[in-house]
Amino acid sequence: MRRVFQTRQFAKWMRGTELTDSALCRAISEMEQGLIDAHLGGGLVKKRVALPGRGKRGSVRTILATNNGDRWFYVFGFEKQEMDNIGPEELRWFKSYARILLALSALDLVRNLADGSLEEICSD
């Protein structure tokens, strides 16, 4: 069963955009079909997600931690106009964070959902 989560920090950033949970879930479906913009290593991928009324080129970039199977975690987002890409230090930090997220047990996921550290946005 596929489960898709967003971190508290990602959710906070997302509130300032026109991005929707359904757009994020569609992006996961695209990635499951191999449409990933960049494999960053260490369980991280980058995916462009279109905002309403804009194409993907002018929209947001998202960074996800994933095991490319049943777990996907949106950890960071930015608009192209805000920054071109993440830097090497940020990439190292996100890789460390991805290791933590991908190692969470089922009980850890329940705890993180209960305390609001994670929010589940779609599953099947």
TIGUSE-415021 format. One record per atom (N, C-alpha, C): residue number from 1; x, y negated, z negated; atom name; residue in three letters. Coordinates in nm, 2 decimals. Layout:
N
+-----+--------+--------+--------+----+-----+
!   i !     px !     py !     pz ! at !  aa !
+-----+--------+--------+--------+----+-----+
! NUM !      X !      Y !      Z ! CA ! ALA !
...
+-----+--------+--------+--------+----+-----+
***
This chain:
124
+-----+--------+--------+--------+----+-----+
!   i !     px !     py !     pz ! at !  aa !
+-----+--------+--------+--------+----+-----+
!   1 !   0.08 !   0.12 !   0.00 !  N ! MET !
!   1 !   0.00 !   0.00 !   0.00 ! CA ! MET !
!   1 !   0.09 !  -0.12 !   0.00 !  C ! MET !
!   2 !   0.06 !  -0.21 !   0.09 !  N ! ARG !
!   2 !   0.14 !  -0.34 !   0.11 ! CA ! ARG !
!   2 !   0.08 !  -0.44 !   0.01 !  C ! ARG !
!   3 !   0.18 !  -0.51 !  -0.06 !  N ! ARG !
!   3 !   0.14 !  -0.61 !  -0.16 ! CA ! ARG !
!   3 !   0.22 !  -0.74 !  -0.12 !  C ! ARG !
!   4 !   0.16 !  -0.85 !  -0.13 !  N ! VAL !
!   4 !   0.22 !  -0.98 !  -0.09 ! CA ! VAL !
!   4 !   0.20 !  -1.07 !  -0.21 !  C ! VAL !
!   5 !   0.31 !  -1.13 !  -0.25 !  N ! PHE !
!   5 !   0.31 !  -1.22 !  -0.37 ! CA ! PHE !
!   5 !   0.38 !  -1.35 !  -0.33 !  C ! PHE !
!   6 !   0.35 !  -1.45 !  -0.41 !  N ! GLN !
!   6 !   0.42 !  -1.58 !  -0.40 ! CA ! GLN !
!   6 !   0.47 !  -1.61 !  -0.54 !  C ! GLN !
!   7 !   0.58 !  -1.67 !  -0.55 !  N ! THR !
!   7 !   0.63 !  -1.71 !  -0.68 ! CA ! THR !
!   7 !   0.56 !  -1.84 !  -0.73 !  C ! THR !
!   8 !   0.57 !  -1.87 !  -0.85 !  N ! ARG !
!   8 !   0.51 !  -1.99 !  -0.91 ! CA ! ARG !
!   8 !   0.57 !  -2.11 !  -0.83 !  C ! ARG !
!   9 !   0.70 !  -2.11 !  -0.81 !  N ! GLN !
!   9 !   0.77 !  -2.23 !  -0.74 ! CA ! GLN !
!   9 !   0.72 !  -2.24 !  -0.60 !  C ! GLN !
!  10 !   0.70 !  -2.13 !  -0.53 !  N ! PHE !
!  10 !   0.65 !  -2.14 !  -0.39 ! CA ! PHE !
!  10 !   0.51 !  -2.19 !  -0.39 !  C ! PHE !
!  11 !   0.42 !  -2.14 !  -0.48 !  N ! ALA !
!  11 !   0.28 !  -2.19 !  -0.49 ! CA ! ALA !
!  11 !   0.28 !  -2.34 !  -0.52 !  C ! ALA !
!  12 !   0.36 !  -2.39 !  -0.61 !  N ! LYS !
!  12 !   0.37 !  -2.53 !  -0.64 ! CA ! LYS !
!  12 !   0.40 !  -2.61 !  -0.51 !  C ! LYS !
!  13 !   0.50 !  -2.56 !  -0.44 !  N ! TRP !
!  13 !   0.54 !  -2.63 !  -0.31 ! CA ! TRP !
!  13 !   0.43 !  -2.63 !  -0.21 !  C ! TRP !
!  14 !   0.36 !  -2.51 !  -0.20 !  N ! MET !
!  14 !   0.26 !  -2.49 !  -0.10 ! CA ! MET !
!  14 !   0.14 !  -2.58 !  -0.12 !  C ! MET !
!  15 !   0.11 !  -2.62 !  -0.25 !  N ! ARG !
!  15 !   0.00 !  -2.71 !  -0.28 ! CA ! ARG !
!  15 !   0.01 !  -2.84 !  -0.21 !  C ! ARG !
!  16 !   0.14 !  -2.88 !  -0.18 !  N ! GLY !
!  16 !   0.16 !  -3.01 !  -0.11 ! CA ! GLY !
!  16 !   0.16 !  -3.00 !   0.04 !  C ! GLY !
!  17 !   0.12 !  -2.88 !   0.09 !  N ! THR !
!  17 !   0.12 !  -2.86 !   0.24 ! CA ! THR !
!  17 !  -0.03 !  -2.82 !   0.28 !  C ! THR !
!  18 !  -0.05 !  -2.80 !   0.40 !  N ! GLU !
!  18 !  -0.17 !  -2.75 !   0.45 ! CA ! GLU !
!  18 !  -0.17 !  -2.60 !   0.47 !  C ! GLU !
!  19 !  -0.07 !  -2.54 !   0.42 !  N ! LEU !
!  19 !  -0.05 !  -2.39 !   0.44 ! CA ! LEU !
!  19 !  -0.16 !  -2.32 !   0.36 !  C ! LEU !
!  20 !  -0.21 !  -2.21 !   0.41 !  N ! THR !
!  20 !  -0.31 !  -2.13 !   0.34 ! CA ! THR !
!  20 !  -0.26 !  -1.99 !   0.32 !  C ! THR !
!  21 !  -0.32 !  -1.92 !   0.22 !  N ! ASP !
!  21 !  -0.29 !  -1.78 !   0.19 ! CA ! ASP !
!  21 !  -0.31 !  -1.70 !   0.32 !  C ! ASP !
!  22 !  -0.42 !  -1.72 !   0.39 !  N ! SER !
!  22 !  -0.45 !  -1.64 !   0.51 ! CA ! SER !
!  22 !  -0.34 !  -1.66 !   0.61 !  C ! SER !
!  23 !  -0.28 !  -1.78 !   0.63 !  N ! ALA !
!  23 !  -0.17 !  -1.79 !   0.72 ! CA ! ALA !
!  23 !  -0.05 !  -1.71 !   0.68 !  C ! ALA !
!  24 !  -0.03 !  -1.71 !   0.55 !  N ! LEU !
!  24 !   0.09 !  -1.63 !   0.49 ! CA ! LEU !
!  24 !   0.06 !  -1.48 !   0.52 !  C ! LEU !
!  25 !  -0.06 !  -1.44 !   0.50 !  N ! CYS !
!  25 !  -0.09 !  -1.30 !   0.52 ! CA ! CYS !
!  25 !  -0.07 !  -1.26 !   0.67 !  C ! CYS !
!  26 !  -0.12 !  -1.35 !   0.76 !  N ! ARG !
!  26 !  -0.10 !  -1.32 !   0.90 ! CA ! ARG !
!  26 !   0.05 !  -1.32 !   0.93 !  C ! ARG !
!  27 !   0.13 !  -1.40 !   0.87 !  N ! ALA !
!  27 !   0.28 !  -1.40 !   0.89 ! CA ! ALA !
!  27 !   0.33 !  -1.26 !   0.85 !  C ! ALA !
!  28 !   0.28 !  -1.21 !   0.74 !  N ! ILE !
!  28 !   0.33 !  -1.07 !   0.70 ! CA ! ILE !
!  28 !   0.30 !  -0.97 !   0.81 !  C ! ILE !
!  29 !   0.18 !  -0.97 !   0.86 !  N ! SER !
!  29 !   0.14 !  -0.88 !   0.96 ! CA ! SER !
!  29 !   0.23 !  -0.89 !   1.08 !  C ! SER !
!  30 !   0.27 !  -1.02 !   1.12 !  N ! GLU !
!  30 !   0.36 !  -1.04 !   1.23 ! CA ! GLU !
!  30 !   0.50 !  -0.97 !   1.20 !  C ! GLU !
!  31 !   0.54 !  -0.99 !   1.08 !  N ! MET !
!  31 !   0.67 !  -0.94 !   1.04 ! CA ! MET !
!  31 !   0.67 !  -0.79 !   1.04 !  C ! MET !
!  32 !   0.56 !  -0.73 !   1.00 !  N ! GLU !
!  32 !   0.55 !  -0.58 !   1.00 ! CA ! GLU !
!  32 !   0.56 !  -0.53 !   1.14 !  C ! GLU !
!  33 !   0.53 !  -0.61 !   1.24 !  N ! GLN !
!  33 !   0.54 !  -0.58 !   1.38 ! CA ! GLN !
!  33 !   0.68 !  -0.61 !   1.44 !  C ! GLN !
!  34 !   0.77 !  -0.66 !   1.35 !  N ! GLY !
!  34 !   0.91 !  -0.69 !   1.39 ! CA ! GLY !
!  34 !   0.93 !  -0.84 !   1.43 !  C ! GLY !
!  35 !   0.83 !  -0.92 !   1.41 !  N ! LEU !
!  35 !   0.85 !  -1.06 !   1.45 ! CA ! LEU !
!  35 !   0.90 !  -1.15 !   1.33 !  C ! LEU !
!  36 !   1.03 !  -1.12 !   1.30 !  N ! ILE !
!  36 !   1.10 !  -1.19 !   1.19 ! CA ! ILE !
!  36 !   1.19 !  -1.29 !   1.26 !  C ! ILE !
!  37 !   1.20 !  -1.41 !   1.21 !  N ! ASP !
!  37 !   1.28 !  -1.51 !   1.27 ! CA ! ASP !
!  37 !   1.43 !  -1.49 !   1.24 !  C ! ASP !
!  38 !   1.46 !  -1.45 !   1.12 !  N ! ALA !
!  38 !   1.60 !  -1.42 !   1.08 ! CA ! ALA !
!  38 !   1.61 !  -1.33 !   0.97 !  C ! ALA !
!  39 !   1.70 !  -1.23 !   0.98 !  N ! HIS !
!  39 !   1.73 !  -1.14 !   0.87 ! CA ! HIS !
!  39 !   1.85 !  -1.21 !   0.80 !  C ! HIS !
!  40 !   1.84 !  -1.24 !   0.67 !  N ! LEU !
!  40 !   1.94 !  -1.32 !   0.60 ! CA ! LEU !
!  40 !   2.03 !  -1.23 !   0.51 !  C ! LEU !
!  41 !   2.00 !  -1.10 !   0.51 !  N ! GLY !
!  41 !   2.07 !  -1.01 !   0.43 ! CA ! GLY !
!  41 !   2.02 !  -1.00 !   0.29 !  C ! GLY !
!  42 !   2.06 !  -0.90 !   0.21 !  N ! GLY !
!  42 !   2.02 !  -0.89 !   0.07 ! CA ! GLY !
!  42 !   1.87 !  -0.88 !   0.05 !  C ! GLY !
!  43 !   1.79 !  -0.83 !   0.14 !  N ! GLY !
!  43 !   1.65 !  -0.83 !   0.12 ! CA ! GLY !
!  43 !   1.58 !  -0.96 !   0.15 !  C ! GLY !
!  44 !   1.64 !  -1.05 !   0.22 !  N ! LEU !
!  44 !   1.58 !  -1.18 !   0.25 ! CA ! LEU !
!  44 !   1.55 !  -1.19 !   0.40 !  C ! LEU !
!  45 !   1.44 !  -1.25 !   0.43 !  N ! VAL !
!  45 !   1.41 !  -1.28 !   0.57 ! CA ! VAL !
!  45 !   1.35 !  -1.43 !   0.58 !  C ! VAL !
!  46 !   1.36 !  -1.48 !   0.70 !  N ! LYS !
!  46 !   1.31 !  -1.62 !   0.72 ! CA ! LYS !
!  46 !   1.20 !  -1.60 !   0.82 !  C ! LYS !
!  47 !   1.09 !  -1.67 !   0.80 !  N ! LYS !
!  47 !   0.97 !  -1.67 !   0.89 ! CA ! LYS !
!  47 !   0.91 !  -1.81 !   0.91 !  C ! LYS !
!  48 !   0.89 !  -1.85 !   1.03 !  N ! ARG !
!  48 !   0.82 !  -1.97 !   1.06 ! CA ! ARG !
!  48 !   0.67 !  -1.94 !   1.05 !  C ! ARG !
!  49 !   0.60 !  -2.03 !   0.99 !  N ! VAL !
!  49 !   0.45 !  -2.02 !   0.97 ! CA ! VAL !
!  49 !   0.39 !  -2.15 !   1.02 !  C ! VAL !
!  50 !   0.29 !  -2.14 !   1.11 !  N ! ALA !
!  50 !   0.23 !  -2.26 !   1.17 ! CA ! ALA !
!  50 !   0.13 !  -2.32 !   1.07 !  C ! ALA !
!  51 !   0.13 !  -2.45 !   1.07 !  N ! LEU !
!  51 !   0.03 !  -2.52 !   0.99 ! CA ! LEU !
!  51 !  -0.09 !  -2.55 !   1.09 !  C ! LEU !
!  52 !  -0.21 !  -2.58 !   1.03 !  N ! PRO !
!  52 !  -0.32 !  -2.61 !   1.12 ! CA ! PRO !
!  52 !  -0.29 !  -2.72 !   1.21 !  C ! PRO !
!  53 !  -0.32 !  -2.70 !   1.34 !  N ! GLY !
!  53 !  -0.30 !  -2.81 !   1.44 ! CA ! GLY !
!  53 !  -0.16 !  -2.83 !   1.49 !  C ! GLY !
!  54 !  -0.07 !  -2.74 !   1.44 !  N ! ARG !
!  54 !   0.07 !  -2.75 !   1.48 ! CA ! ARG !
!  54 !   0.12 !  -2.62 !   1.53 !  C ! ARG !
!  55 !   0.21 !  -2.61 !   1.61 !  N ! GLY !
!  55 !   0.28 !  -2.49 !   1.65 ! CA ! GLY !
!  55 !   0.38 !  -2.45 !   1.55 !  C ! GLY !
!  56 !   0.44 !  -2.33 !   1.56 !  N ! LYS !
!  56 !   0.54 !  -2.28 !   1.46 ! CA ! LYS !
!  56 !   0.66 !  -2.37 !   1.46 !  C ! LYS !
!  57 !   0.70 !  -2.42 !   1.58 !  N ! ARG !
!  57 !   0.82 !  -2.50 !   1.58 ! CA ! ARG !
!  57 !   0.82 !  -2.63 !   1.50 !  C ! ARG !
!  58 !   0.70 !  -2.69 !   1.48 !  N ! GLY !
!  58 !   0.68 !  -2.81 !   1.40 ! CA ! GLY !
!  58 !   0.62 !  -2.78 !   1.26 !  C ! GLY !
!  59 !   0.63 !  -2.66 !   1.22 !  N ! SER !
!  59 !   0.56 !  -2.63 !   1.09 ! CA ! SER !
!  59 !   0.66 !  -2.60 !   0.98 !  C ! SER !
!  60 !   0.62 !  -2.50 !   0.90 !  N ! VAL !
!  60 !   0.71 !  -2.47 !   0.78 ! CA ! VAL !
!  60 !   0.79 !  -2.34 !   0.81 !  C ! VAL !
!  61 !   0.90 !  -2.34 !   0.73 !  N ! ARG !
!  61 !   0.99 !  -2.22 !   0.73 ! CA ! ARG !
!  61 !   0.97 !  -2.16 !   0.59 !  C ! ARG !
!  62 !   0.97 !  -2.03 !   0.58 !  N ! THR !
!  62 !   0.95 !  -1.96 !   0.46 ! CA ! THR !
!  62 !   1.07 !  -1.86 !   0.44 !  C ! THR !
!  63 !   1.11 !  -1.84 !   0.32 !  N ! ILE !
!  63 !   1.21 !  -1.74 !   0.28 ! CA ! ILE !
!  63 !   1.14 !  -1.64 !   0.19 !  C ! ILE !
!  64 !   1.15 !  -1.51 !   0.23 !  N ! LEU !
!  64 !   1.09 !  -1.40 !   0.16 ! CA ! LEU !
!  64 !   1.19 !  -1.30 !   0.12 !  C ! LEU !
!  65 !   1.16 !  -1.24 !   0.00 !  N ! ALA !
!  65 !   1.23 !  -1.12 !  -0.04 ! CA ! ALA !
!  65 !   1.14 !  -1.00 !   0.00 !  C ! ALA !
!  66 !   1.20 !  -0.90 !   0.06 !  N ! THR !
!  66 !   1.12 !  -0.79 !   0.10 ! CA ! THR !
!  66 !   1.20 !  -0.66 !   0.10 !  C ! THR !
!  67 !   1.13 !  -0.55 !   0.08 !  N ! ASN !
!  67 !   1.19 !  -0.42 !   0.10 ! CA ! ASN !
!  67 !   1.15 !  -0.37 !   0.24 !  C ! ASN !
!  68 !   1.09 !  -0.46 !   0.32 !  N ! ASN !
!  68 !   1.04 !  -0.43 !   0.46 ! CA ! ASN !
!  68 !   0.94 !  -0.31 !   0.46 !  C ! ASN !
!  69 !   0.86 !  -0.30 !   0.35 !  N ! GLY !
!  69 !   0.76 !  -0.20 !   0.34 ! CA ! GLY !
!  69 !   0.64 !  -0.24 !   0.27 !  C ! GLY !
!  70 !   0.64 !  -0.21 !   0.14 !  N ! ASP !
!  70 !   0.52 !  -0.24 !   0.06 ! CA ! ASP !
!  70 !   0.53 !  -0.36 !  -0.03 !  C ! ASP !
!  71 !   0.64 !  -0.43 !  -0.03 !  N ! ARG !
!  71 !   0.65 !  -0.55 !  -0.12 ! CA ! ARG !
!  71 !   0.71 !  -0.67 !  -0.04 !  C ! ARG !
!  72 !   0.64 !  -0.78 !  -0.05 !  N ! TRP !
!  72 !   0.68 !  -0.90 !   0.02 ! CA ! TRP !
!  72 !   0.66 !  -1.02 !  -0.09 !  C ! TRP !
!  73 !   0.76 !  -1.10 !  -0.11 !  N ! PHE !
!  73 !   0.76 !  -1.21 !  -0.20 ! CA ! PHE !
!  73 !   0.80 !  -1.34 !  -0.13 !  C ! PHE !
!  74 !   0.71 !  -1.43 !  -0.12 !  N ! TYR !
!  74 !   0.74 !  -1.57 !  -0.07 ! CA ! TYR !
!  74 !   0.81 !  -1.64 !  -0.19 !  C ! TYR !
!  75 !   0.94 !  -1.68 !  -0.16 !  N ! VAL !
!  75 !   1.01 !  -1.74 !  -0.27 ! CA ! VAL !
!  75 !   1.05 !  -1.89 !  -0.24 !  C ! VAL !
!  76 !   1.05 !  -1.93 !  -0.12 !  N ! PHE !
!  76 !   1.09 !  -2.07 !  -0.09 ! CA ! PHE !
!  76 !   1.02 !  -2.11 !   0.04 !  C ! PHE !
!  77 !   0.99 !  -2.24 !   0.05 !  N ! GLY !
!  77 !   0.94 !  -2.29 !   0.18 ! CA ! GLY !
!  77 !   0.98 !  -2.43 !   0.20 !  C ! GLY !
!  78 !   0.99 !  -2.47 !   0.32 !  N ! PHE !
!  78 !   1.03 !  -2.61 !   0.35 ! CA ! PHE !
!  78 !   0.98 !  -2.64 !   0.49 !  C ! PHE !
!  79 !   0.96 !  -2.77 !   0.51 !  N ! GLU !
!  79 !   0.92 !  -2.82 !   0.65 ! CA ! GLU !
!  79 !   1.05 !  -2.86 !   0.72 !  C ! GLU !
!  80 !   1.04 !  -2.83 !   0.85 !  N ! LYS !
!  80 !   1.16 !  -2.86 !   0.93 ! CA ! LYS !
!  80 !   1.21 !  -3.00 !   0.92 !  C ! LYS !
!  81 !   1.11 !  -3.09 !   0.90 !  N ! GLN !
!  81 !   1.15 !  -3.24 !   0.89 ! CA ! GLN !
!  81 !   1.22 !  -3.27 !   0.76 !  C ! GLN !
!  82 !   1.20 !  -3.18 !   0.66 !  N ! GLU !
!  82 !   1.27 !  -3.20 !   0.53 ! CA ! GLU !
!  82 !   1.41 !  -3.15 !   0.53 !  C ! GLU !
!  83 !   1.44 !  -3.04 !   0.59 !  N ! MET !
!  83 !   1.57 !  -2.99 !   0.60 ! CA ! MET !
!  83 !   1.59 !  -2.89 !   0.71 !  C ! MET !
!  84 !   1.71 !  -2.88 !   0.77 !  N ! ASP !
!  84 !   1.73 !  -2.79 !   0.88 ! CA ! ASP !
!  84 !   1.73 !  -2.64 !   0.84 !  C ! ASP !
!  85 !   1.79 !  -2.61 !   0.73 !  N ! ASN !
!  85 !   1.81 !  -2.47 !   0.68 ! CA ! ASN !
!  85 !   1.86 !  -2.47 !   0.54 !  C ! ASN !
!  86 !   1.86 !  -2.36 !   0.48 !  N ! ILE !
!  86 !   1.92 !  -2.35 !   0.34 ! CA ! ILE !
!  86 !   2.07 !  -2.34 !   0.36 !  C ! ILE !
!  87 !   2.14 !  -2.38 !   0.25 !  N ! GLY !
!  87 !   2.29 !  -2.38 !   0.25 ! CA ! GLY !
!  87 !   2.34 !  -2.25 !   0.20 !  C ! GLY !
!  88 !   2.47 !  -2.23 !   0.20 !  N ! PRO !
!  88 !   2.53 !  -2.10 !   0.15 ! CA ! PRO !
!  88 !   2.51 !  -2.08 !   0.00 !  C ! PRO !
!  89 !   2.51 !  -2.18 !  -0.08 !  N ! GLU !
!  89 !   2.49 !  -2.17 !  -0.22 ! CA ! GLU !
!  89 !   2.34 !  -2.12 !  -0.25 !  C ! GLU !
!  90 !   2.25 !  -2.19 !  -0.18 !  N ! GLU !
!  90 !   2.11 !  -2.15 !  -0.19 ! CA ! GLU !
!  90 !   2.09 !  -2.00 !  -0.15 !  C ! GLU !
!  91 !   2.15 !  -1.97 !  -0.04 !  N ! LEU !
!  91 !   2.14 !  -1.83 !   0.01 ! CA ! LEU !
!  91 !   2.19 !  -1.73 !  -0.09 !  C ! LEU !
!  92 !   2.30 !  -1.76 !  -0.15 !  N ! ARG !
!  92 !   2.35 !  -1.67 !  -0.26 ! CA ! ARG !
!  92 !   2.25 !  -1.66 !  -0.37 !  C ! ARG !
!  93 !   2.19 !  -1.77 !  -0.42 !  N ! TRP !
!  93 !   2.10 !  -1.77 !  -0.52 ! CA ! TRP !
!  93 !   1.97 !  -1.69 !  -0.48 !  C ! TRP !
!  94 !   1.92 !  -1.71 !  -0.36 !  N ! PHE !
!  94 !   1.80 !  -1.64 !  -0.32 ! CA ! PHE !
!  94 !   1.83 !  -1.49 !  -0.31 !  C ! PHE !
!  95 !   1.95 !  -1.45 !  -0.27 !  N ! LYS !
!  95 !   1.98 !  -1.31 !  -0.26 ! CA ! LYS !
!  95 !   1.98 !  -1.25 !  -0.40 !  C ! LYS !
!  96 !   2.03 !  -1.32 !  -0.50 !  N ! SER !
!  96 !   2.03 !  -1.27 !  -0.64 ! CA ! SER !
!  96 !   1.88 !  -1.26 !  -0.69 !  C ! SER !
!  97 !   1.80 !  -1.36 !  -0.66 !  N ! TYR !
!  97 !   1.66 !  -1.36 !  -0.69 ! CA ! TYR !
!  97 !   1.59 !  -1.24 !  -0.63 !  C ! TYR !
!  98 !   1.62 !  -1.22 !  -0.50 !  N ! ALA !
!  98 !   1.56 !  -1.11 !  -0.43 ! CA ! ALA !
!  98 !   1.59 !  -0.97 !  -0.49 !  C ! ALA !
!  99 !   1.71 !  -0.95 !  -0.54 !  N ! ARG !
!  99 !   1.74 !  -0.83 !  -0.61 ! CA ! ARG !
!  99 !   1.65 !  -0.81 !  -0.73 !  C ! ARG !
! 100 !   1.63 !  -0.92 !  -0.81 !  N ! ILE !
! 100 !   1.55 !  -0.91 !  -0.93 ! CA ! ILE !
! 100 !   1.40 !  -0.88 !  -0.89 !  C ! ILE !
! 101 !   1.35 !  -0.95 !  -0.79 !  N ! LEU !
! 101 !   1.21 !  -0.93 !  -0.75 ! CA ! LEU !
! 101 !   1.19 !  -0.79 !  -0.70 !  C ! LEU !
! 102 !   1.28 !  -0.74 !  -0.62 !  N ! LEU !
! 102 !   1.26 !  -0.61 !  -0.55 ! CA ! LEU !
! 102 !   1.28 !  -0.49 !  -0.65 !  C ! LEU !
! 103 !   1.34 !  -0.52 !  -0.76 !  N ! ALA !
! 103 !   1.37 !  -0.42 !  -0.86 ! CA ! ALA !
! 103 !   1.25 !  -0.41 !  -0.97 !  C ! ALA !
! 104 !   1.16 !  -0.50 !  -0.96 !  N ! LEU !
! 104 !   1.05 !  -0.50 !  -1.06 ! CA ! LEU !
! 104 !   0.97 !  -0.37 !  -1.05 !  C ! LEU !
! 105 !   0.95 !  -0.32 !  -1.17 !  N ! SER !
! 105 !   0.86 !  -0.20 !  -1.18 ! CA ! SER !
! 105 !   0.71 !  -0.24 !  -1.17 !  C ! SER !
! 106 !   0.63 !  -0.14 !  -1.16 !  N ! ALA !
! 106 !   0.48 !  -0.17 !  -1.15 ! CA ! ALA !
! 106 !   0.44 !  -0.24 !  -1.28 !  C ! ALA !
! 107 !   0.49 !  -0.20 !  -1.39 !  N ! LEU !
! 107 !   0.46 !  -0.27 !  -1.52 ! CA ! LEU !
! 107 !   0.51 !  -0.41 !  -1.52 !  C ! LEU !
! 108 !   0.63 !  -0.43 !  -1.47 !  N ! ASP !
! 108 !   0.69 !  -0.57 !  -1.46 ! CA ! ASP !
! 108 !   0.60 !  -0.66 !  -1.37 !  C ! ASP !
! 109 !   0.55 !  -0.60 !  -1.26 !  N ! LEU !
! 109 !   0.46 !  -0.68 !  -1.17 ! CA ! LEU !
! 109 !   0.34 !  -0.72 !  -1.24 !  C ! LEU !
! 110 !   0.28 !  -0.63 !  -1.32 !  N ! VAL !
! 110 !   0.16 !  -0.66 !  -1.40 ! CA ! VAL !
! 110 !   0.19 !  -0.78 !  -1.49 !  C ! VAL !
! 111 !   0.30 !  -0.77 !  -1.56 !  N ! ARG !
! 111 !   0.34 !  -0.87 !  -1.66 ! CA ! ARG !
! 111 !   0.36 !  -1.01 !  -1.59 !  C ! ARG !
! 112 !   0.43 !  -1.01 !  -1.47 !  N ! ASN !
! 112 !   0.45 !  -1.13 !  -1.40 ! CA ! ASN !
! 112 !   0.32 !  -1.19 !  -1.35 !  C ! ASN !
! 113 !   0.23 !  -1.11 !  -1.31 !  N ! LEU !
! 113 !   0.10 !  -1.16 !  -1.26 ! CA ! LEU !
! 113 !   0.02 !  -1.22 !  -1.38 !  C ! LEU !
! 114 !   0.03 !  -1.15 !  -1.49 !  N ! ALA !
! 114 !  -0.04 !  -1.20 !  -1.61 ! CA ! ALA !
! 114 !   0.01 !  -1.33 !  -1.66 !  C ! ALA !
! 115 !   0.14 !  -1.35 !  -1.65 !  N ! ASP !
! 115 !   0.20 !  -1.48 !  -1.71 ! CA ! ASP !
! 115 !   0.21 !  -1.59 !  -1.60 !  C ! ASP !
! 116 !   0.16 !  -1.56 !  -1.48 !  N ! GLY !
! 116 !   0.16 !  -1.66 !  -1.37 ! CA ! GLY !
! 116 !   0.29 !  -1.68 !  -1.30 !  C ! GLY !
! 117 !   0.39 !  -1.60 !  -1.33 !  N ! SER !
! 117 !   0.52 !  -1.61 !  -1.26 ! CA ! SER !
! 117 !   0.50 !  -1.57 !  -1.11 !  C ! SER !
! 118 !   0.41 !  -1.48 !  -1.09 !  N ! LEU !
! 118 !   0.38 !  -1.43 !  -0.95 ! CA ! LEU !
! 118 !   0.23 !  -1.44 !  -0.93 !  C ! LEU !
! 119 !   0.19 !  -1.46 !  -0.81 !  N ! GLU !
! 119 !   0.05 !  -1.46 !  -0.77 ! CA ! GLU !
! 119 !   0.04 !  -1.36 !  -0.65 !  C ! GLU !
! 120 !  -0.06 !  -1.27 !  -0.66 !  N ! GLU !
! 120 !  -0.08 !  -1.18 !  -0.54 ! CA ! GLU !
! 120 !  -0.17 !  -1.25 !  -0.44 !  C ! GLU !
! 121 !  -0.13 !  -1.26 !  -0.32 !  N ! ILE !
! 121 !  -0.21 !  -1.33 !  -0.22 ! CA ! ILE !
! 121 !  -0.28 !  -1.24 !  -0.12 !  C ! ILE !
! 122 !  -0.23 !  -1.12 !  -0.10 !  N ! CYS !
! 122 !  -0.30 !  -1.03 !  -0.01 ! CA ! CYS !
! 122 !  -0.24 !  -0.89 !  -0.04 !  C ! CYS !
! 123 !  -0.32 !  -0.79 !  -0.01 !  N ! SER !
! 123 !  -0.28 !  -0.65 !  -0.02 ! CA ! SER !
! 123 !  -0.37 !  -0.57 !   0.07 !  C ! SER !
! 124 !  -0.33 !  -0.45 !   0.09 !  N ! ASP !
! 124 !  -0.42 !  -0.36 !   0.17 ! CA ! ASP !
! 124 !  -0.41 !  -0.22 !   0.12 !  C ! ASP !
+-----+--------+--------+--------+----+-----+
***
